[in-house]
Amino acid sequence: MHAVGIVPAAGSGLRLGADQPKALVSLGGRPLVRWAVDALRSGGVADVIVAVPAGRRDAFEAVLPADVRLVEGGMTRTASVRAALAAAGSSADAVLVHDAARPLTPPDVVARVLAALAAGARAVVPVLPVVDTTVVVDADGVINHDVPRAPLRRVQTPQGFDRATLADAYARLDDTAELTDDAAVVRADGVLVTTVDGDERSVKVTVAHDLALAELQVSTVRR
Ligand code: C5P
C-alpha cells in the first residue's frame, strides 16, 4: 500500500496569539509543522505534502526536508486539504491527513491508522473517550440536558482514507462547505468511518496553554 501524507498547515496563529502562521511556531526548538511531518514519517508515511499559507512558501521550505512537497493552501482547512489532495494525484492508494497543529502524535497512532487501511477500512480516525461529564446548555448557559458520555469520542488526526474515496467525497462536497475534519467530508458522502485508539500525547495546539503543555511534554521526554 502506498500512502501519501497531507499536512494542512495554512492556518493563522490567531487563537495562539502568534505573530506568524501557527505551523511555524516553535516547540522545543522545532516548528510545529516539522514535528507533524516527522510524526507521519516515523509512523511509516514517507511521501508528504504540506499545504502552506499563501506567500509563505520560503519560510516553510527552510524548515522542512527537501523532499516534502509544498502547495498553497486556501482560506479554510477544507480548501487547504482540497489543494493538497489535487497535488497528490492518483498514484497513492491511501491518504493520511494530519494537522500541523498536532505535533506530538506518537508513531504508533500513525501505524494503527495504516494497519486499519491495509485491513480494508475506507476511512479511519484515531479517537479517545470523553472523561468529563458532558452537557448541552441553552443560549443563557443554563444546562438543558446531560449527554451520556459512554458512546462519545474525541477525534484526532492523522485520519486515514482510501485515496479515491476521499477524492470522490471532496469532489462531491459543496465548494462553500467548511467542515472541521476529513471524516466529516467522507461521512457527508455516505462512507462509514471506523476508529482506532488515539493517544493523549497527540494534543491539538490551539491556545497558548496547549503550547505550554506541549513544551512540558517535550522537556520531560528529553530529560
Ligand atoms: O484552526 P485549526 O487549528 O482548527 O486548524 C487545523 C489545521 O488546519 C491546522 O494545522 C491549520 O494550519 C490547518 N488550516 C489550513 N488552512 C486553513 C485553516 C487551517 O491548512 N485555511
Residues whose N, C-alpha, C, O or C-beta is under 5 A from the ligand:
A	BS01	C5P	P8 A9 A10 G11 A51 G73 G74 M75 T76 R77 S80 D99 A100 A101 V205
